[in-house]
Amino acid sequence: MRRARPGDVPRGSGGIPHARRAVGEERALTSVGAGADYQDRAAGQESGSETDTHAEERVQSKLWHITLSVSGAEAPLKEVRRGLEQLAHDHPFLLTSRYANDHAEIRYWEEARDLHDAAAVALRLWGEHRSSARLPPWEIVGLEVIDRQTYHQRIAEGYGPPPAAPVGVHPF
């Protein structure tokens, strides 16, 4: 049952008061135009080419592996763990967090247009969630941002951080 104010126009009537469909009458569907470059894109996909101007306008985002290191004055381990768990709950994209009473490391994947955007988001993460997740007042002391290809290449060669097998929050 819909509740409305007296004299209110019924939903789906197109703004015409008391407009109702007859039983069995189909509703007219409307749509929004696809945009000026839709035909150009469709033609480019059929021919296998795309104009340079459109390719430059649509920059694809990439996945970036982020390792954020923070450090500061000692804090109770229970509070550090609880804060990191709250951060992981608020942002389920976090892969793993390792912590001690005076430092922590957070690893996750970030989707961004380029390295600069990924780094900017990563540098804001700790500060923006310090109060909501009740994180310790630590400062960022390290940041690593690598693209997906480099991450997998390092893992294959045995370098770099081990894959985040134990997903979650763990002590060092």
C-alpha positions as CSV (number, residue, x, y, z in Angstrom):
1,M,0.0,0.0,0.0
2,R,1.4,3.4,-1.0
3,R,0.9,6.3,1.4
4,A,0.8,9.7,-0.1
5,R,-0.4,13.2,0.7
6,P,-3.9,14.1,-0.5
7,G,-3.8,15.5,-4.1
8,D,-0.4,13.9,-4.7
9,V,0.2,12.6,-8.3
10,P,0.3,8.8,-8.4
11,R,3.6,7.2,-9.3
12,G,4.2,6.2,-12.9
13,S,1.6,8.5,-14.2
14,G,4.1,10.7,-16.0
15,G,2.9,13.7,-14.0
16,I,-0.7,13.5,-15.2
17,P,-3.0,13.5,-12.2
18,H,-5.3,10.5,-12.0
19,A,-3.8,8.9,-15.2
20,R,-4.4,5.1,-15.0
21,R,-4.0,2.3,-17.4
22,A,-6.8,0.1,-18.4
23,V,-6.6,-3.5,-17.4
24,G,-4.2,-5.3,-19.8
25,E,-2.9,-2.1,-21.3
26,E,0.9,-2.1,-21.7
27,R,3.0,0.6,-20.1
28,A,5.0,2.8,-22.6
29,L,8.7,2.5,-22.0
30,T,11.1,5.4,-22.5
31,S,14.8,5.4,-22.7
32,V,17.8,7.6,-22.5
33,G,20.0,8.3,-25.5
34,A,23.3,6.4,-25.7
35,G,25.4,9.5,-26.1
36,A,27.2,11.1,-29.0
37,D,30.1,8.8,-29.3
38,Y,28.1,5.5,-29.1
39,Q,27.9,5.1,-32.9
40,D,31.6,5.8,-33.2
41,R,32.5,3.2,-30.6
42,A,30.2,0.6,-32.1
43,A,31.6,1.2,-35.6
44,G,35.1,1.1,-34.2
45,Q,34.5,-2.3,-32.5
46,E,33.0,-3.8,-35.7
47,S,36.0,-2.7,-37.8
48,G,38.5,-3.5,-35.0
49,S,39.8,0.0,-34.7
50,E,39.1,3.0,-32.5
51,T,39.8,6.6,-33.0
52,D,42.7,8.0,-30.9
53,T,40.6,10.7,-29.4
54,H,38.1,8.3,-27.9
55,A,40.9,6.0,-26.7
56,E,42.5,8.9,-24.8
57,E,39.2,9.9,-23.3
58,R,38.5,6.5,-21.8
59,V,41.4,5.7,-19.6
60,Q,41.1,2.2,-18.1
61,S,41.7,1.7,-14.4
62,K,44.2,-0.8,-13.3
63,L,44.7,-2.8,-10.1
64,W,47.6,-1.7,-7.9
65,H,49.0,-3.7,-5.0
66,I,49.4,-1.4,-2.0
67,T,51.6,-2.0,1.1
68,L,51.1,0.8,3.7
69,S,53.4,0.8,6.7
70,V,52.6,2.9,9.8
71,S,54.5,3.4,13.0
72,G,54.4,5.4,16.3
73,A,54.3,5.3,20.0
74,E,53.4,2.0,21.6
75,A,49.8,1.1,22.0
76,P,48.1,-1.9,23.6
77,L,48.0,-4.9,21.2
78,K,44.3,-5.5,21.8
79,E,43.5,-1.9,20.7
80,V,45.7,-2.1,17.6
81,R,44.1,-5.4,16.6
82,R,40.6,-4.1,17.2
83,G,41.3,-1.0,15.2
84,L,42.7,-3.0,12.2
85,E,39.8,-5.4,12.4
86,Q,37.4,-2.5,12.3
87,L,39.3,-1.0,9.3
88,A,39.0,-4.4,7.5
89,H,35.3,-4.6,8.3
90,D,34.7,-1.1,7.0
91,H,36.8,-1.8,3.9
92,P,36.6,-5.4,2.9
93,F,39.2,-4.8,0.1
94,L,42.0,-5.1,2.7
95,L,43.9,-8.4,2.1
96,T,45.9,-8.6,5.3
97,S,47.2,-6.6,8.2
98,R,50.2,-7.4,10.4
99,Y,50.8,-5.5,13.6
100,A,52.9,-5.1,16.7
101,N,52.5,-2.6,19.5
102,D,54.4,0.1,17.7
103,H,53.9,-0.5,14.0
104,A,51.6,-2.1,11.4
105,E,51.5,-3.1,7.8
106,I,48.4,-3.1,5.6
107,R,48.3,-4.8,2.2
108,Y,45.4,-4.5,-0.3
109,W,44.5,-4.0,-3.9
110,E,43.4,-0.6,-5.1
111,E,41.7,0.1,-8.4
112,A,42.9,3.4,-9.9
113,R,43.7,5.1,-13.2
114,D,47.4,5.4,-12.5
115,L,50.1,5.1,-9.8
116,H,49.6,8.7,-8.6
117,D,45.9,8.1,-8.0
118,A,46.5,4.8,-6.2
119,A,49.2,6.4,-4.0
120,A,47.0,9.4,-3.1
121,V,44.2,7.1,-2.0
122,A,46.6,4.9,0.0
123,L,48.1,7.9,1.7
124,R,44.7,9.1,2.9
125,L,43.5,5.7,4.1
126,W,45.1,5.7,7.6
127,G,44.3,9.4,8.4
128,E,40.7,9.3,7.2
129,H,39.8,6.2,9.2
130,R,41.9,6.9,12.3
131,S,38.9,8.1,14.3
132,S,36.1,5.9,12.8
133,A,38.1,2.7,13.3
134,R,39.9,4.1,16.5
135,L,43.3,3.4,15.0
136,P,46.4,4.4,16.9
137,P,47.8,8.0,16.2
138,W,50.6,6.6,14.1
139,E,52.2,8.1,11.1
140,I,52.8,6.6,7.7
141,V,56.4,5.6,7.4
142,G,56.3,3.6,4.2
143,L,54.3,3.1,1.0
144,E,54.8,0.7,-1.9
145,V,52.5,0.8,-4.9
146,I,53.1,-1.7,-7.7
147,D,51.0,-2.8,-10.6
148,R,49.5,-6.2,-10.9
149,Q,52.0,-7.5,-13.5
150,T,55.0,-6.5,-11.3
151,Y,53.4,-8.1,-8.3
152,H,52.8,-11.4,-10.0
153,Q,56.3,-11.3,-11.6
154,R,57.9,-10.8,-8.2
155,I,55.9,-13.6,-6.7
156,A,56.9,-15.9,-9.6
157,E,60.6,-15.1,-9.1
158,G,60.4,-15.6,-5.4
159,Y,60.9,-11.9,-4.5
160,G,58.6,-9.4,-2.9
161,P,56.1,-9.9,-0.2
162,P,54.6,-13.4,0.1
163,P,51.1,-13.7,-1.2
164,A,48.5,-12.8,1.4
165,A,47.6,-16.3,2.2
166,P,46.4,-15.7,5.7
167,V,43.8,-13.0,4.9
168,G,42.9,-11.0,7.9
169,V,44.6,-9.3,10.9
170,H,47.7,-11.1,12.3
171,P,50.6,-10.2,14.6
172,F,54.1,-10.0,13.1
